Amino acid sequence: MSKYKEIQTQFRNIDSLKAALTKLGIQFESAQLGQTVTLKTSWSGMYSNVDREVTIAVNRESAVHADMGNFDGFGFKWNGSSLEMIQDHLDQESRHFERKFGLLKQEYANQEVRRQARLRGYNVSEQRRADGTIALTLMRR
């Protein structure tokens, strides 16, 4: 039987996380903070009814397409101060998951820096380098 594991993250801004998912081409369904959508199980659901209520849900097909899961989708649940990743433990063993999750964390940080900079009166320009790093330049408006 599949088990779900809650992974602590530092994703604190839902809009930046949704922007990061979108930038990486990961389709998702979301709710406002304090509300939920259902993360439907497909593979592990054959063994038990383990649908989860989450704030952001990535279904199995989108998770497979993003190379972040083969068994079920994943989601993020608001715990009052940050978003925790909810994922079937079998998908964590995917050889591509760590790399793709690293890209998600990187893109989230990019989106969050941009959001915070705009709030503080900066214009932001971005340069993506061949080695995968992102250089942001901030200029006061």
C-alpha atoms as a printed R data frame, in Angstrom:
    type eleno elety resid chain resno      x      y       z
1   ATOM     1    CA   MET     A     1  0.000  0.000   0.000
2   ATOM     2    CA   SER     A     2  1.295  3.483  -0.838
3   ATOM     3    CA   LYS     A     3  2.027  5.935   1.930
4   ATOM     4    CA   TYR     A     4  1.921  9.690   1.715
5   ATOM     5    CA   LYS     A     5  4.681 11.704   3.291
6   ATOM     6    CA   GLU     A     6  4.557 15.372   4.207
7   ATOM     7    CA   ILE     A     7  7.716 17.205   3.188
8   ATOM     8    CA   GLN     A     8  8.563 20.443   4.973
9   ATOM     9    CA   THR     A     9  9.294 23.241   2.535
10  ATOM    10    CA   GLN     A    10 10.021 26.916   2.717
11  ATOM    11    CA   PHE     A    11  7.303 27.769   0.212
12  ATOM    12    CA   ARG     A    12  5.547 30.600   2.054
13  ATOM    13    CA   ASN     A    13  3.878 32.546  -0.750
14  ATOM    14    CA   ILE     A    14  1.221 30.716  -2.719
15  ATOM    15    CA   ASP     A    15  1.329 33.143  -5.659
16  ATOM    16    CA   SER     A    16  5.089 32.703  -6.088
17  ATOM    17    CA   LEU     A    17  4.700 28.914  -5.945
18  ATOM    18    CA   LYS     A    18  1.923 28.982  -8.543
19  ATOM    19    CA   ALA     A    19  4.072 31.238 -10.757
20  ATOM    20    CA   ALA     A    20  7.004 28.812 -10.403
21  ATOM    21    CA   LEU     A    21  4.830 25.815 -11.325
22  ATOM    22    CA   THR     A    22  3.483 27.712 -14.332
23  ATOM    23    CA   LYS     A    23  6.978 28.781 -15.453
24  ATOM    24    CA   LEU     A    24  8.081 25.120 -15.347
25  ATOM    25    CA   GLY     A    25  5.019 24.084 -17.373
26  ATOM    26    CA   ILE     A    26  3.433 22.092 -14.537
27  ATOM    27    CA   GLN     A    27 -0.359 22.150 -14.679
28  ATOM    28    CA   PHE     A    28 -2.155 22.369 -11.344
29  ATOM    29    CA   GLU     A    29 -5.448 23.095  -9.654
30  ATOM    30    CA   SER     A    30 -5.483 25.475  -6.722
31  ATOM    31    CA   ALA     A    31 -7.651 26.994  -4.042
32  ATOM    32    CA   GLN     A    32 -7.336 30.141  -1.978
33  ATOM    33    CA   LEU     A    33 -5.488 29.822   1.327
34  ATOM    34    CA   GLY     A    34 -7.848 28.317   3.878
35  ATOM    35    CA   GLN     A    35 -9.720 26.403   1.173
36  ATOM    36    CA   THR     A    36 -8.820 23.090  -0.445
37  ATOM    37    CA   VAL     A    37 -8.950 21.087  -3.658
38  ATOM    38    CA   THR     A    38 -8.780 17.303  -3.814
39  ATOM    39    CA   LEU     A    39 -5.563 15.552  -4.778
40  ATOM    40    CA   LYS     A    40 -6.986 12.438  -6.421
41  ATOM    41    CA   THR     A    41 -5.015  9.263  -6.298
42  ATOM    42    CA   SER     A    42 -4.931  6.914  -9.214
43  ATOM    43    CA   TRP     A    43 -2.274  4.274  -8.693
44  ATOM    44    CA   SER     A    44 -2.223  4.058  -4.895
45  ATOM    45    CA   GLY     A    45 -5.990  4.592  -4.894
46  ATOM    46    CA   MET     A    46 -6.294  1.000  -6.089
47  ATOM    47    CA   TYR     A    47 -5.187 -0.095  -2.626
48  ATOM    48    CA   SER     A    48 -6.928  2.416  -0.407
49  ATOM    49    CA   ASN     A    49 -8.936  5.579  -0.517
50  ATOM    50    CA   VAL     A    50 -6.177  8.122   0.098
51  ATOM    51    CA   ASP     A    51 -7.401 11.250  -1.696
52  ATOM    52    CA   ARG     A    52 -5.996 14.289   0.104
53  ATOM    53    CA   GLU     A    53 -7.303 17.811   0.587
54  ATOM    54    CA   VAL     A    54 -4.586 20.292  -0.440
55  ATOM    55    CA   THR     A    55 -4.202 23.935  -1.432
56  ATOM    56    CA   ILE     A    56 -2.455 23.125  -4.742
57  ATOM    57    CA   ALA     A    57 -2.952 19.793  -6.533
58  ATOM    58    CA   VAL     A    58 -0.865 18.417  -9.425
59  ATOM    59    CA   ASN     A    59 -2.619 15.392 -10.896
60  ATOM    60    CA   ARG     A    60 -0.802 12.231 -11.934
61  ATOM    61    CA   GLU     A    61 -0.654 13.094 -15.644
62  ATOM    62    CA   SER     A    62  0.908 16.498 -14.937
63  ATOM    63    CA   ALA     A    63  3.353 14.985 -12.431
64  ATOM    64    CA   VAL     A    64  4.438 12.367 -14.991
65  ATOM    65    CA   HIS     A    65  4.796 15.033 -17.689
66  ATOM    66    CA   ALA     A    66  6.944 17.129 -15.296
67  ATOM    67    CA   ASP     A    67  9.017 14.041 -14.414
68  ATOM    68    CA   MET     A    68  8.068 14.431 -10.743
69  ATOM    69    CA   GLY     A    69  6.110 11.242 -10.276
70  ATOM    70    CA   ASN     A    70  4.888  8.039 -11.870
71  ATOM    71    CA   PHE     A    71  2.505  6.678  -9.252
72  ATOM    72    CA   ASP     A    72  0.337  9.590  -8.166
73  ATOM    73    CA   GLY     A    73  0.319 13.337  -8.347
74  ATOM    74    CA   PHE     A    74  1.557 15.633  -5.624
75  ATOM    75    CA   GLY     A    75  0.274 18.691  -3.877
76  ATOM    76    CA   PHE     A    76  0.967 21.409  -1.362
77  ATOM    77    CA   LYS     A    77 -0.979 21.893   1.858
78  ATOM    78    CA   TRP     A    78 -0.991 25.142   3.854
79  ATOM    79    CA   ASN     A    79  0.006 24.522   7.474
80  ATOM    80    CA   GLY     A    80 -0.550 28.062   8.721
81  ATOM    81    CA   SER     A    81  2.911 29.397   7.921
82  ATOM    82    CA   SER     A    82  4.157 27.563   4.830
83  ATOM    83    CA   LEU     A    83  3.154 25.060   2.186
84  ATOM    84    CA   GLU     A    84  4.077 21.413   2.831
85  ATOM    85    CA   MET     A    85  4.551 19.087  -0.107
86  ATOM    86    CA   ILE     A    86  2.286 16.030  -0.095
87  ATOM    87    CA   GLN     A    87  3.582 13.193  -2.248
88  ATOM    88    CA   ASP     A    88  3.367  9.437  -2.504
89  ATOM    89    CA   HIS     A    89  6.569  7.987  -1.025
90  ATOM    90    CA   LEU     A    90  7.115  5.827  -4.112
91  ATOM    91    CA   ASP     A    91  7.433  8.918  -6.305
92  ATOM    92    CA   GLN     A    92 10.269 10.220  -4.135
93  ATOM    93    CA   GLU     A    93 12.345  7.343  -5.421
94  ATOM    94    CA   SER     A    94 12.105  8.657  -8.984
95  ATOM    95    CA   ARG     A    95 15.601  9.235 -10.326
96  ATOM    96    CA   HIS     A    96 14.532 12.568 -11.770
97  ATOM    97    CA   PHE     A    97 12.542 13.840  -8.800
98  ATOM    98    CA   GLU     A    98 15.397 15.482  -6.842
99  ATOM    99    CA   ARG     A    99 16.611 17.387  -9.899
100 ATOM   100    CA   LYS     A   100 13.110 18.536 -10.842
101 ATOM   101    CA   PHE     A   101 12.264 19.447  -7.246
102 ATOM   102    CA   GLY     A   102 15.494 21.468  -7.137
103 ATOM   103    CA   LEU     A   103 14.382 23.331 -10.263
104 ATOM   104    CA   LEU     A   104 11.012 24.032  -8.625
105 ATOM   105    CA   LYS     A   105 12.722 25.420  -5.513
106 ATOM   106    CA   GLN     A   106 15.026 27.551  -7.684
107 ATOM   107    CA   GLU     A   107 12.130 28.947  -9.711
108 ATOM   108    CA   TYR     A   108 10.117 29.614  -6.550
109 ATOM   109    CA   ALA     A   109 13.045 31.594  -5.115
110 ATOM   110    CA   ASN     A   110 13.305 33.524  -8.403
111 ATOM   111    CA   GLN     A   111  9.597 34.380  -8.321
112 ATOM   112    CA   GLU     A   112  9.684 35.346  -4.646
113 ATOM   113    CA   VAL     A   113 12.734 37.628  -5.057
114 ATOM   114    CA   ARG     A   114 11.027 39.306  -8.006
115 ATOM   115    CA   ARG     A   115  7.811 39.792  -6.017
116 ATOM   116    CA   GLN     A   116  9.622 41.224  -3.000
117 ATOM   117    CA   ALA     A   117 11.755 43.512  -5.199
118 ATOM   118    CA   ARG     A   118  8.691 44.918  -6.976
119 ATOM   119    CA   LEU     A   119  7.046 45.590  -3.595
120 ATOM   120    CA   ARG     A   120 10.130 47.580  -2.562
121 ATOM   121    CA   GLY     A   121 10.220 49.691  -5.724
122 ATOM   122    CA   TYR     A   122 12.723 47.863  -7.921
123 ATOM   123    CA   ASN     A   123 12.588 46.856 -11.555
124 ATOM   124    CA   VAL     A   124 13.973 43.370 -12.134
125 ATOM   125    CA   SER     A   125 15.772 41.990 -15.169
126 ATOM   126    CA   GLU     A   126 16.694 38.358 -15.511
127 ATOM   127    CA   GLN     A   127 19.438 36.461 -17.288
128 ATOM   128    CA   ARG     A   128 19.344 32.658 -17.445
129 ATOM   129    CA   ARG     A   129 22.778 31.182 -17.921
130 ATOM   130    CA   ALA     A   130 23.752 27.996 -19.730
131 ATOM   131    CA   ASP     A   131 24.797 26.345 -16.446
132 ATOM   132    CA   GLY     A   132 21.240 26.689 -15.099
133 ATOM   133    CA   THR     A   133 21.852 29.653 -12.823
134 ATOM   134    CA   ILE     A   134 19.635 32.702 -12.890
135 ATOM   135    CA   ALA     A   135 21.094 36.191 -12.506
136 ATOM   136    CA   LEU     A   136 18.704 38.921 -11.369
137 ATOM   137    CA   THR     A   137 19.551 42.598 -11.635
138 ATOM   138    CA   LEU     A   138 17.530 44.991  -9.498
139 ATOM   139    CA   MET     A   139 17.315 48.695 -10.303
140 ATOM   140    CA   ARG     A   140 15.503 51.309  -8.216
141 ATOM   141    CA   ARG     A   141 12.567 52.802 -10.138
